[in-house]
């Protein structure tokens, strides 16, 4: 699974989207500064983290909010690249 990450520096808001093309049916604040968008099926579509750069990225909380299949390392990499204004790189292949 791949995350699409975007960052709005004026709001210091990081958005991680795990399901493209799915309409948002509900939005829930699961922790202070962690807002989850849900599809009609109740599964997470994406999560927004407010004050992302200022307070650090709580990868564990975000992994729980996004659900199965999304790991802390993937979140950390996506967040770092989004905050720095870069697209998320492809996975690095093992070098012999």
Buried (B, 14 or more C-beta within 10 A) or exposed (E): EEBBBBBEEEEBBBBBBBBEEBEEEEEEEBBEBBBBBBBEEEEBBBBBBBEBBEEEBBBEBBBBBBBEEBBBEBBBBBBBBBBEEEEBEEEEEEEE
